[in-house]
Amino acid sequence: MHALYSGSTVEIEEALDYRFRNADILREALTHKSYHHENPELSASHNERLEFLGDTVLGLIISEQLYMIEPQLTESEMARIKSYLVSGTVLSEIANDLGLGSHIKLGKGEIDTGGREKGSILSDCMEALLGAVYMDGGFDNARQSILYIYGDTIQEALDENKYLDHKTVLQELTQKKYGVLPVYRKKAEIGLEHDKTFTVIVSINGEVMGEGSGPSKKKAETEAAKDALSRIT
């Protein structure tokens, strides 16, 4: 994948493997509502409508790929893998790889609170860009861009079971093996309000079995469950 650099849309088009015919729709995809609200004279619209559209297009294309490349998957397995692949976590990781944050038009308030690094803003803008490709170039071009930016991510999710809900797996395992539920407890919370890191431990029968960290308690709990699974399976 190609990195993006501030100041030019050419790198964005290279990163998406697509050249826009309509530059306005690309600008709209990169415009956060905070910028639009603060600068209505400079911005006719923001990217939430394109984000909605991109989310739908992305889900369809990922579902299509899973159907085509892995015939043995059940409906429920496809649903879990798709949910992982279109999640904000995966999309924000892709956006970070592309350096997308430096290109998003944000209001001053969002900039001051670290908006260029916020996972939700990055993932929403990524969806908006995909919606813009679809509107500008149609379904086939949208598919091409999605498969290009995802690279090996789809196959890695299948090969490494990255889509598994580790908390659910741990809960089912501990109930079956020990007759109890895992207990999660926050161990630490550090950092500024917009850039926190949480650390969580998970215990089984009162014994600490795993520890994990992440930018949210949910992510930290998932990492703790993953750690615990590596110890008891």
N, C-alpha and C positions, 0 to 999 in steps of 0.2 A: 504494500500500500504506500501511497505517496503522502508525505507530510505537507501540511499547509503552512503558509507563511503570510503574516498580516500584510494587507495592502493590495492584494491582487486576487481576483476571482479565477484567474487561470489555474492556479494550484488547486482550487476547489474542484474545478471541472476535471482536472487530471486525477484527483483523488477519487472522484465518482466515476471516472472513465466515461464521461459524457460532456458534450459541449452544448450549452443552452442556446436556443434560438431567441428566446425572450429573456433578456437580462433582468427585466422587472420582476419576473417570478422568482429568480434566484435571489434578488435583493429582499423580496418579501419573505422567503424562507429563512433568511439570516436575521430578520428583524424580530426581536423579542418585544412583547407587549409593553414592557417598561419603557423601552426607547420610544415606541409609538406614542404612548401616553404623555411622555415628557416633550416630545418633538413632533406634534401633529402636523406642523407646517412642512416638515422634512420627510414624513413617512405617511403614506396613504393608508397603510394597513400593517398588520403584524402576522406572525406565522402560525397562529393556532388552527386556522382552517386547513392549511397545508399539512400541519402535524396530524390532524384527524384523518385526513386522506392517506398520508404516508403510512400511518399505523395499519390501516386496512390493507393497503397494497403489500406492505412488508409481510403481514400475517399470511396472506394468500400465497405469496411466492415462497416463503419458508415452508409452508404446508405442502406446496407442490414439490419442492425439492426433497422433502422427507419421504413423500409418497414414491418418488421416482428412484431415489438412491438406496432405499432400505425397505424392500418389499416385505420383510418379516415383521416389521413394526405393527403392533396393534393400534387401534384407535386411541386408547388411553395413553400409550407410550408416545405416540405422535403428539398428542395434546401436551404432555409434560415437556417434551423436547422443544416443541414450538414455544411454549410459555417461557422457557429458559432463554431461547435464542432471541426472542423479541423483547426481553425484559429490559428495564431501564439500566440495569447493571451492565449487560452486554453492550447495549447501544452506547452508553457513556464511555465504556472502554474503547470501543471502535472510534468514537468521536475524539477521545484523547489521543489515540494513535495517529489520527489525522491532524491533530493540532487545531481542531475546529473552534475552540474557545476564543482564540484571538480574532476570529472573523465575525463573531456574533455581535450585532448592534444591541447594546444594552443601555438602560437608563443609568444615571449616575448612582442611584441608590443600590442597584444590583451590582454595579462595578465595585462600589465601596465595600460590599459585603461578600466579595469573592465569587460573583456570579459566573465568571468565566470558567470556574472550576467546579461549579455545582453539577452533580450528576443529572438532576432532573432537567436543568436547562440544556445541557449537552445532548441528552437523549431525545428531548422534545425537538430540538433543532435538527438532529439527525433524521428524525421521522419527517420533519417538514421538508428537508432537502430531497428525500426520496419521493414525497408527494409532488414536489416541484418537477422532478425528473419525469414522473408519470404524466403530469399535466402538459409538460412541454414536449415530451417525446413518445408517450404511449407506454403500453405494458411491456413490450419487449425490451425497450431501453431501460425501464425501471428494473426489470429482472437482471439485465446485464450489470447495472450499477450495484444492485444489492449483492449479487454473487461476487462481484469484484471487491467490494469493501469488506465482505465477510471473510473472503479468502479461505483459510483452512478451518475457520471457527465452527462451521457446521459439522465437518467430519470429525474434528477433535471432540466436539460434544458427544458424538456417537461413540467414538473409540474410547473415550475416557470417562464416560458416564457423568459428564459435568452437569447434566440436566437433573440429576437426582436431587430430590428434596431431602437433604441429610437429616433434618430435624424429624421428618416423618419416619424415615428409615430407622433412626435411633429409637424413636418412641415405640415403633412396632417390635424392634428387636429386644428392648429392655422389658417390655410387657411380656413377651414370650419367654425370655430367658430368666428374668428375675421377678416377674409379677409386679413390677413397679414402673412408675413414670420417671423420666429424667427431670431433674430440677435445675433451672438456670438461675444464675445470680450474677449481677454486675459486680465486677472486681475493681474496675477503674474507669474514669472518664476524664480525658485530658484534651487540651486544645481550646482554641477560640470558638465562639458560638457557631460560626459558619464552617469551621474546620476541625470538628471533634473526632477523637478516636476512642472507641469504647472497647473495653476488654471484659469478656464474660467467661465464667467457668460453668461447667455442667457436672452435676453430681448424680450418682446412681447408688441408692442405698446408703446415702451419706458420704460416699467416697468420691472425691474429685476425679473425674475420668477424662476431662478434656478442657481445653482453654482456647479461646479465639479472639481476634481483634478485628475491628472494621469501622467504617465511617458511620454506622448506625448500630443500634442494639440488635436489630434483626440480623444484620450481616455478621455481627460478632457471635451471635447465638448459632448461626449456621456454621461458622468456622469452628466453634467449640464442638458442635455435634459431629462435624467431619473428623476432628481430632479424636473424639471419643470412639468413633467407629473404627478408626485405624488401630485402636488399642484393644478392642474387644472382639474384632472379627478376624 
